């Protein structure tokens, strides 16, 4: 498993994350939504490619750091796994409406001791 390359999943997930990254920033989201389709598509695609390239560079830095700390693995699995972990851990947590209802404060007064 150590030498299994993660290129396919890493590139797909990072690219999809980059496509959605534009909508995470208020100013960029407003620009992309208010732009015409012919202007919005390049904004989103350039952001996706930039995310893939920047996560690749971060993966190379991770591999270099691992080598400095005594690692001897190949760089491809390290970079691919680093890209995948970076993208997946930064995605927002989606919860079901039922589970979030249990954590919402109740509008009813509590049945505690009179104060």
C-alpha positions as CSV (number, residue, x, y, z in Angstrom):
1,X,0.0,0.0,0.0
2,X,2.9,2.3,0.6
3,X,3.9,2.5,-3.0
4,X,0.3,2.9,-4.3
5,X,0.0,6.1,-6.2
6,X,-2.9,8.3,-5.4
7,X,-2.7,10.5,-8.6
8,X,-6.2,9.7,-9.9
9,X,-8.2,10.4,-6.8
10,X,-5.9,13.2,-5.7
11,X,-6.2,15.1,-9.0
12,X,-10.0,14.6,-9.2
13,X,-10.7,15.6,-5.6
14,X,-8.4,18.6,-5.6
15,X,-9.8,19.8,-9.0
16,X,-13.3,19.5,-7.7
17,X,-12.3,21.3,-4.5
18,X,-10.8,24.1,-6.6
19,X,-14.0,24.4,-8.6
20,X,-15.9,25.0,-5.4
21,X,-13.2,27.2,-3.7
22,X,-14.3,30.3,-5.7
23,X,-17.6,30.2,-3.9
24,X,-16.0,30.1,-0.4
25,X,-14.9,33.8,-0.6
26,X,-17.5,36.5,-0.4
27,X,-15.9,38.8,-3.0
28,X,-15.0,36.1,-5.5
29,X,-18.4,34.5,-5.1
30,X,-20.2,37.7,-5.9
31,X,-17.9,38.3,-8.9
32,X,-18.5,34.8,-10.2
33,X,-22.2,34.8,-9.7
34,X,-22.7,38.3,-11.2
35,X,-20.4,37.6,-14.2
36,X,-21.7,36.3,-17.5
37,X,-21.2,32.6,-18.1
38,X,-18.3,33.2,-20.5
39,X,-16.5,35.2,-17.8
40,X,-17.4,33.0,-14.9
41,X,-16.2,29.7,-16.4
42,X,-12.5,30.9,-16.8
43,X,-12.6,32.3,-13.2
44,X,-13.7,28.9,-11.8
45,X,-11.4,26.8,-14.1
46,X,-8.3,29.0,-13.3
47,X,-9.0,28.6,-9.6
48,X,-9.3,24.9,-9.9
49,X,-6.0,24.6,-11.8
50,X,-4.3,26.9,-9.3
51,X,-5.6,24.7,-6.4
52,X,-4.2,21.5,-8.1
53,X,-0.8,23.2,-8.7
54,X,-0.5,24.7,-5.2
55,X,-1.5,21.4,-3.6
56,X,1.1,19.6,-5.7
57,X,3.8,22.1,-4.5
58,X,2.6,21.5,-0.9
59,X,2.9,17.8,-1.5
60,X,6.4,18.1,-2.7
61,X,7.3,20.2,0.3
62,X,5.7,17.5,2.5
63,X,7.8,14.8,0.8
64,X,11.0,16.9,1.2
65,X,10.2,17.4,4.9
66,X,9.6,13.6,5.3
67,X,13.0,13.0,3.7
68,X,14.7,15.4,6.1
69,X,13.1,13.5,9.0
70,X,14.5,10.1,7.8
71,X,11.8,8.9,5.4
72,X,12.9,6.9,2.3
73,X,9.7,6.5,0.4
74,X,9.0,7.4,-3.2
75,X,7.7,11.0,-3.9
76,X,4.6,10.1,-6.0
77,X,2.6,8.4,-3.2
78,X,3.6,11.0,-0.7
79,X,2.6,13.9,-2.9
80,X,-0.6,12.3,-4.1
81,X,-1.7,11.3,-0.5
82,X,-0.8,14.8,0.7
83,X,-2.9,16.4,-2.0
84,X,-5.8,14.1,-1.1
85,X,-5.6,14.7,2.6
86,X,-5.3,18.5,2.2
87,X,-8.4,18.6,0.0
88,X,-10.6,16.2,2.1
89,X,-9.8,17.7,5.5
90,X,-10.6,21.2,4.4
91,X,-14.1,20.4,3.1
92,X,-17.0,21.6,5.2
93,X,-18.7,19.0,7.3
94,X,-22.2,18.2,6.0
95,X,-24.7,17.0,8.6
96,X,-28.2,15.8,8.3
97,X,-31.0,18.1,9.4
98,X,-32.0,15.6,12.0
99,X,-28.6,15.5,13.7
100,X,-28.4,19.3,13.7
101,X,-31.8,19.7,15.3
102,X,-30.6,17.9,18.4
103,X,-27.8,20.3,18.9
104,X,-29.9,23.5,18.5
105,X,-30.9,25.3,21.7
106,X,-34.5,24.8,22.6
107,X,-36.8,27.8,22.7
108,X,-38.7,26.2,25.6
109,X,-37.7,27.3,29.1
110,X,-35.8,24.6,31.0
111,X,-37.5,22.7,33.8
112,X,-34.7,23.5,36.2
113,X,-35.1,24.7,39.8
114,X,-36.8,28.1,40.2
115,X,-34.4,31.0,40.3
